[in-house]
Structures are given as C-alpha cells and as structure tokens.
C-alpha cells in the first residue's frame, strides 16, 4: 500500500471515529434525558407518598423536641411531663399532666405549636409540680393496732380538697369536669368548668370526703371504693364509667352522683361489688367476663356499644349493648384470637408487633373515622376504619410506626411529627351533627411529653411489605432462638404477660 493510500485510510478511520463519538454523545444525551425523567417521576412519587404526620403539637415548641417540661427544672404554662389523658369540651381543652401532678386547661383550642394553657388545677400556679402540693403525713395513727410496727413513721403523700396526685382520665359530663385523681384513689368533680388556678372541686367519688386518699377506703372494697382509677368517661351525660384499674373492674353509675362517695350500680370484670382479684382470682386465666388492670373505657351512646381496654390481658373488650348486670360478659375481643388468650402481641412476643396483637394498650375511642386504640408498649395507635365484627380482627392502619411489625419508640430514632413514645389517652373530635366533618385525633404522647394532633389519618402500610414481614409467618431457626445476643433478654424475663402493668 502506497503512502497516499495509507493516509487516505487513516483519514477515513478518523472520520468514522468522529461519527461514532458523535453517535455515542447522542446516546449519552438520550440516556441523561431518560435519567432526568426518572428522577422527576421518583420525586413526584415520593411527594405523593410522603408520610402524613401530626399537624399540631402541645407541650413542646416543635416536633423535634421531647424533653419533659422542655428541659427545664420547673414546669410552665406551656410544658408537659408525661401527659396521660385528654378531653375537649366546646372550645376548651383539658390535659392531665401526670408528671407535674396537675391538670392544664385551655380556654381556647391551641392554634400554634406550644400555645400556653389558661388555668392549672391541683397546683397554686404553673411553676409548681409537687404531688399533693408537697403535703405529707405519717402512718403512725393509721398503723396503730395493725401489728406492723415497721410502718410506723413511714411518710406518705396526703391530699387536700384542691390537690392532685398522678391525674389520669378526665371528661366533661353534663357540664361538670371529672378528673381521675389516680394517686389519691378518687375521682374529683367540679360543679362548673374551672376558671381560676388551683380551684377546688365540689364532689368526690371513691372516698367519704375530699380529705381522704387511702385505697379502697382503708382497704374495704365496695361499690363506692376505688384503687388507682384511670379512665373516666360518659358518652351520654347520664352514665359515668370509671376504669378502676387496681380493683380490676369497670364501675358504672346509672345516674350522675349526688353526694360524696356515691355507690356505683354495676361492676364489670368481677362477680360482685366486694371482689377485686385480677381475672377473678386466676391471674393466668382470662375470659369474656374477667379483667386485669383495665385502664380505658369508652361508651358510644348512639350505637349503645361499650369498649374497655383490658391492659393486663393485652386486649380490648367490646359489649354490643350496654351491660345491665354486674359481671356481664363481653361480645367481642380485639388483640387476641379469643377470650381465653392473653399473651403479648397475640403470642408473637414483645420484640415484634402485628396488625392483630397489642402490648399493654391504654385507651380507646370510637367514631365515624373508626376505632382507635393506643397500643402503648408498641409505641403506636391502631386504627380500625370500620367497626370490627370478628374476634382478633386485624387493624387497617397504624399511627406512629411505618408498618405493623415495628414497635420501637420513636422508630428507634429521632422524634418527629410521625413518631410516638408510649402513647396514652385519646380524644376523637368529631361534630356529631356534621357527617362531612373530617375530625381531629388527639394523642397523649406520654414518653415524648407532648400531645400531638392529627388532622388526617396516615396512609395504609405497604401490604406486600407487611405480608413479607408478618411475624406469624416468620420461621425462626432453633439456633437463632437459643443464641446469646446481648440485644435480647431472656424470654421468661421479657414476657410481660405475667407482669403488673406500670402506669
């Protein structure tokens, strides 16, 4: 080949190389254009499926803070410390601030994060937080004649008419405010809605008068005694329901009490008014007519249904009609496959949750939006969008977790608008006369020392993901169960089915 031919061939190769390079550049541009489209699509999809969270927080300045009393030594008019229960009446809001031994009252529903309260009950002012305002007494006189000299001189907190110890449930019934003063074993009633700090109540349930605070009126169990009462509800401004937790029963008053220590009419969970053993004396054996440490109660008057949170048995009991006799059995159970099971998370255990099991639930509410249960030790709220009709029916939605399997507090990470830590009391705000009203859900996020308000329900968890991670379908290898991983406790020690719930 001549030199001229070689040069001509090299020139042709260079031209082909340039053409190929141009083609590759065009392909790269096309690829880049496709990638941009995919990024846009992914961005839109992410925006569309972005998780819904709470719209308002009470007790904290924003959704990223969760310190008790916002990190201060003393409380204020806009702080909370382990809030337990909540109720709303008209434009007023009431929160039982357990850790500060007080109840906070807002004259107007908060509109901004961290809005301050208007009135405090149980304390002289917003800066005080001592149990029963720091008043104490000794057991000298109380133990005289009992033969237990070791208790002589033992100091306990002593109540007065305007003090509070570890407040729990609360409700406005027939225009009167009721507060479960749990640590003083009584329910207090204000004859009108309180308007001044430290205002005293006018009537007491569970005690003879407003100066007594011994459990079961010096240990005598009766239709008018209480032992660490928790939830208080009505539903129709006629009946009064109290979850008498440590007496393992629900007390029902058919009429509004007229005097101090008024006797209740019906007891659920026990065979008689003078009985108080968990599960009627057999702690390990529950049934449709037994209770163990009940904490929440809710009556839906329109449908005549009664809901009870049976915390110690890890379940929710439902009566399809209001019971008319003591010891009446429930008609439906949630959280367990039947009335005779009581294991944590339906038998899965405390490490994993499911859509049908619960772990130390606390409160329950029901309305047009559905049935809501605060599943406290799973750090979530379960939602049945329609009234359940079968025992052990799984929930439809979950609040506080990304799916039905996870159960770590704050999702094992930072606190956000969508996380929960030991959720307690619930309040479903719906206009009964407006079926189009979307309503709001208030959650006492006790472990985060705040109340969060949800305007919209979360989206349903990914069904495929839940199916893949369904604890009932997970098969554990024997070596894995027998392992000595430091992250897990021994099963016997970790199983709270035999433990006493801590409130």
Protein Blocks (a to p, Z undefined) as FASTA:
>chain_A
ZZklmmmmmmmmmmmmmmmmmmmmmmmmmmmmmmmmmmmmmmmmmmmmpccddfbdehia
bfkbccehhhpabdcfkbcehifbdcdehjbccdddfknopadddfbdcfbghiacfbdg
hiablkbccehhhpacdfklmmgonlpaklgopacddddfkbcehiabdddeehiacddd
fknopadddfbdcfbehiacfbdehiablkbccehhhoiacfkbcehiabdcehlomacc
dddfknopadddfbdcfbehiacfbdghiabfkbcbehhhpaklccfkbcehiabdcddf
knopacdddfknopadddfbdcfbehiacfbdehiabfkbcbehhhnajkbccfkbcehi
fbdcddfkoccdddfknopadddfbdcfbehiacfbdchiabfkbccehhhpacdfkbce
hiabddddddfklmkbnbjaddddfknopadddfbdcddddfklmmmmomklpccdfklm
mpccfkbccfklmmmklpccdZZ
